[in-house]
């Protein structure tokens, strides 16, 4: 994601943004500083909030490195 350009758009409620031919983002609601968006995308394209995406990536990295986050089991005497 880093290194790309950012397109900044202004949209009002119920207005949309189209990405490629198959992703549509709709402004559902604007309340104070909070904006609710609806995202229509094909099922094979994952859509996540950034903090969820980052958590998924950390989990994948941990799994790939073989780390489980648990102490190894010790044999009982």
N, C-alpha and C positions, 0 to 999 in steps of 0.2 A: 504494500500500500504506500510506502514511503517513496518520495521522489516524483510522484505524479502531480499534475496540475489540478487545481480545484476550480470548478465552475461554480460561481455563486449566483443563485437565482432568487428572485422574490416571487412568492406565490400567495394567493389568498385562499380562504377556505373553499373547498371543493375543486380547486384547480389541481392540475396534474403535471407530472414530469414523466417523460417516456425515455427509457434507456434501452438502446438497441431496438429490437422488434418485439421483445417479450417481457419487459419489466415496466410496470406502471406504478408510480408513487403518487398517492393522492393525499392532499392536506385535508384531514378529517375535521380537526378542531384546533382552534387557537385560543388558549386561555391563559392570560398573563404572559409569563415567560415560558410556558409549556406548549409545545406543538405536538399534536397527535397525527401520526402518519399511517396510512394504509399502504401496504406493499403487495402488489400482485406479481408473482414470479412463478415460473415453472417449478414443479416439485423437486427437480434435480438441482436447482440452484439454492444453496443454503442462504438464509437471511437471518442475521443475528444482530442484537445490540452489540456495540464494540466490546463492552466489558464481558459479555458472554463469549464472544468470539475469542478474546484473549485467554479466558479460562479454558476453553476447549483446546487452544493451541498449547498452553502450558501442560495440560493433561497428556496430549499427544507426545510432546517432547519428553515428559517423564516416562511414559510407557515405552517410547523408543529407546530410551537410555537404560531400560530395565529397572529403574527405580520404582518402588511401590510405595515408599513413604512409611513402611512398617519395619519394625525391628525383625531381624531374622529369628526364626524359631530355634530354641535351644532344646536339645534332647533332655528329657526328664531322667533323673537318676534312679 
